[in-house]
Amino acid sequence: MPGPAKLQAAGIVVYKLVEGRILYLLLQTSYMKHHWTPPKGFVDDNEDILTTALRETQEEAGLSKADFVLDPTFKESFTYFDPSKQGNKTAHYFLARVADPAKVQVTLSGEHQDYKWLDRTEASQYAEHADMAELFRKAELFIHSQAL
């Protein structure tokens, strides 16, 4: 008898540079606990994780590939228990910088009720999970290593 399918999600940590500050995009869900995360969603059977990340960012935040510069060398993954699915889920995240912070326009899907651009400390507090705080820490280290 086969075991449960592996739950996977993929998303993009979207950031913008404003007056030397790094600000991350977080979306607040319109369901359950109204938690805050970067855009992400479940991987469809016919998709690779990058395709999912791009699709979910477009669907949830209204941001297309033309709105940001994806860094092909940054990818972080972590596994956690998803109470809504009663199983472990692996989340894969890529990193992308907004191409033009003055022109970027976030358009939320029905899955979300709010969004914020937050610095790493605030983003970690809003996200509330140690895995997310570590993701933002790694993203920030990576961004600084690329010489803002």
Buried (B, 14 or more C-beta within 10 A) or exposed (E): EEEEEEBBBBBBBBBBEEEEEBBBBBBBBEEEEEBBBBBBBEBEEEBEBBEBBBBBBBBBBBBEEEBBEBBEEBBBBBEEEBEEEEEEBBBBBBBBBBBEBEEBEBEBBEBBEEBBBBBBEBBBEBBEBEEBBEBBEBBBEBBEEEEE
